[in-house]
Structure formats: structure tokens, C-alpha cells
Amino acid sequence: MPQRLSDVPMSELVPETQQWNGGHGIDLLTWFGCVGSIEHAIAYGELFWPDFVEYDGCVLFAGFNEASYRGFMSQTGDDRRAVEAVMNHRHIIDIFSGSGQEPTRHQVVYLGRLLREMWTAKLRQNFPTKTVVVSFPEEPSERLLDYEITFYQTEQ
């Protein structure tokens, strides 16, 4: 049986859904249909199912900065795994830094778990002969900035 992404109910992860329907609440898809847009869906698709490329034996997000790549390679003594881990990392709360809202720990962990599952599936699909790990450590932290996700190859 698959592990649930969260033991927290969706109504707590997206509390606004409970304000709809005269306070009786609505499900997530109905809510998204009311407040979302096709543009939002397309943009979120880029987050959930991003483009990856292979470059110089590394697996990276498409559109990476080649000068940064060379700099990190120099700093790490050509440690491709370390370079992948730093170039591919994302702090979960940074993804929504312009929203003006502070997410809860439960929301950040849920999104990190969801991204881990989706990126793992996409990386396996795109690079079936490579062993790519998507890492999202979940140890409790007072700082939401500490929750970050990254991916790197275990064998190169």
C-alpha cells in the first residue's frame, strides 16, 4: 500500500476550501476550478514535471547556468555528485517567496514529498539507465528555509 503524503487532512493543508459552500467546504479540484487558471496549471506543471538535461555526465535542470556549473566543478574538484546536488537544490519556501504568505510546516513537507515523488518518476522516465536520487530530508526544523529538495546521481 502506498505511503500517504501527509497524515494532515487536506482541509488543514488548504484551509480556504472549508470557507466555501456556506462553510461546508469543497474538494480541492472544485476549489482549484474556482480560483485557479489555465496559466497557473501550466506554470505548476513546470514545477511538478520539469525539464531535465544531461550535460558533461551530470543530470541537471534544463536551462542551468553553464558558468555556475564550471565554477562549482572547479570548487569541488570535479565532484559531479556535489555539483548536481547544489545546482539542483530548491528551498521549498523560496518557490513561493513572492506570495506574501507564510506556509505551515505541514504544507512545506507535503509539497516536498509530492515533488520528490514526481521528480523521481520523471527522472526515471528520462534517464532509465541512471541512478538518480531525489532527496528531501524531513527532520523537524524551526526554520522552514531548511526544507530543501535536490537530486543527484549515486553512480557516475
C-alpha positions as CSV (number, residue, x, y, z in Angstrom):
1,M,0.0,0.0,0.0
2,P,1.5,3.4,-0.9
3,Q,2.5,5.7,1.8
4,R,0.3,8.8,2.2
5,L,2.0,12.1,1.5
6,S,0.5,13.5,4.7
7,D,-1.3,12.5,7.8
8,V,-2.7,16.0,7.9
9,P,-6.2,16.3,6.3
10,M,-6.4,18.3,3.0
11,S,-8.7,20.7,4.7
12,E,-5.8,21.7,7.0
13,L,-3.3,21.9,4.2
14,V,-5.7,24.1,2.1
15,P,-7.9,25.7,4.8
16,E,-9.6,28.1,2.3
17,T,-11.5,25.1,0.9
18,Q,-13.5,25.0,4.2
19,Q,-14.8,28.6,3.7
20,W,-16.7,27.7,0.5
21,N,-20.2,26.3,0.1
22,G,-21.6,28.2,3.0
23,G,-18.9,26.9,5.3
24,H,-19.5,23.3,4.4
25,G,-16.3,23.2,2.3
26,I,-15.5,21.9,-1.2
27,D,-13.0,19.4,-2.5
28,L,-9.6,20.5,-3.9
29,L,-10.4,20.1,-7.6
30,T,-13.6,22.1,-7.3
31,W,-11.7,24.8,-5.4
32,F,-8.9,24.8,-8.0
33,G,-11.5,25.2,-10.7
34,C,-12.9,28.2,-8.9
35,V,-9.7,30.1,-8.0
36,G,-7.1,28.7,-10.4
37,S,-6.4,29.4,-14.1
38,I,-5.1,27.5,-17.0
39,E,-2.0,29.7,-16.8
40,H,-1.5,28.6,-13.1
41,A,-1.8,24.9,-14.1
42,I,0.8,25.3,-16.9
43,A,3.2,27.1,-14.5
44,Y,2.7,24.5,-11.8
45,G,3.4,21.8,-14.5
46,E,6.9,23.3,-14.9
47,L,7.4,22.9,-11.1
48,F,6.0,19.4,-10.9
49,W,7.2,17.9,-14.2
50,P,10.3,20.0,-15.1
51,D,12.7,19.5,-18.0
52,F,16.0,17.9,-17.2
53,V,19.1,17.6,-19.3
54,E,22.3,15.6,-19.3
55,Y,25.4,17.7,-19.5
56,D,29.0,16.5,-19.1
57,G,27.8,13.4,-17.4
58,C,25.6,15.3,-15.0
59,V,21.8,15.4,-14.8
60,L,20.6,19.0,-14.3
61,F,17.5,21.1,-14.6
62,A,17.2,22.4,-18.2
63,G,18.3,26.0,-18.6
64,F,21.1,25.7,-16.0
65,N,23.8,28.3,-16.0
66,E,26.9,26.9,-17.6
67,A,29.3,29.4,-15.9
68,S,27.9,28.4,-12.5
69,Y,28.4,24.8,-13.4
70,R,32.0,25.4,-14.3
71,G,32.5,27.4,-11.1
72,F,31.1,24.6,-8.9
73,M,33.1,22.0,-10.8
74,S,36.3,24.0,-10.0
75,Q,35.3,24.5,-6.3
76,T,34.5,20.8,-5.8
77,G,37.5,19.3,-7.7
78,D,35.1,18.0,-10.4
79,D,32.9,16.2,-7.9
80,R,29.8,15.7,-10.2
81,R,27.6,14.5,-7.5
82,A,28.3,17.5,-5.3
83,V,27.7,19.8,-8.3
84,E,24.4,18.2,-9.1
85,A,23.3,18.4,-5.5
86,V,23.9,22.1,-5.2
87,M,22.8,23.1,-8.7
88,N,19.6,21.1,-8.5
89,H,18.5,22.1,-5.0
90,R,15.4,24.1,-4.3
91,H,14.2,25.5,-0.9
92,I,10.5,24.8,-0.8
93,I,9.5,28.2,0.6
94,D,11.6,30.0,-2.0
95,I,9.3,28.7,-4.7
96,F,6.5,30.9,-3.3
97,S,8.6,33.7,-1.9
98,G,6.6,36.4,-3.7
99,S,3.2,35.2,-2.4
100,G,3.3,37.1,0.8
101,Q,2.0,34.1,2.8
102,E,4.0,32.0,5.3
103,P,3.2,28.3,4.7
104,T,3.0,25.9,7.6
105,R,5.5,23.1,8.2
106,H,2.8,20.6,7.2
107,Q,2.3,22.4,3.8
108,V,6.0,22.6,3.1
109,V,6.6,18.9,3.9
110,Y,3.6,17.8,1.9
111,L,4.8,19.8,-1.2
112,G,8.4,18.5,-0.7
113,R,7.1,14.9,-0.6
114,L,4.9,15.5,-3.7
115,L,7.9,17.0,-5.6
116,R,10.1,14.1,-4.6
117,E,7.7,11.6,-6.0
118,M,7.0,13.5,-9.2
119,W,10.7,14.3,-9.9
120,T,11.7,10.7,-9.1
121,A,9.1,9.4,-11.7
122,K,10.2,12.0,-14.3
123,L,13.9,11.3,-13.8
124,R,13.4,7.5,-14.1
125,Q,11.4,8.1,-17.3
126,N,14.0,10.4,-18.8
127,F,17.1,8.6,-17.6
128,P,16.2,4.9,-17.2
129,T,19.9,3.7,-17.1
130,K,21.0,6.2,-14.5
131,T,20.5,6.0,-10.7
132,V,19.2,9.4,-9.7
133,V,18.2,10.1,-6.1
134,V,15.7,12.8,-5.2
135,S,16.5,13.9,-1.7
136,F,14.0,15.7,0.6
137,P,15.1,15.4,4.3
138,E,12.1,15.9,6.6
139,E,13.7,16.2,10.0
140,P,11.7,18.7,12.1
141,S,13.2,22.2,11.9
142,E,12.2,25.6,13.3
143,R,13.2,27.3,10.1
144,L,11.1,26.5,7.0
145,L,14.0,27.5,4.8
146,D,15.8,24.3,5.9
147,Y,13.4,22.2,3.9
148,E,15.0,21.7,0.6
149,I,14.8,19.2,-2.2
150,T,17.6,18.2,-4.6
151,F,18.6,15.4,-6.9
152,Y,21.9,13.8,-7.9
153,Q,23.3,10.6,-9.3
154,T,24.6,8.0,-6.9
155,E,26.8,6.4,-9.6
156,Q,28.7,8.2,-12.4
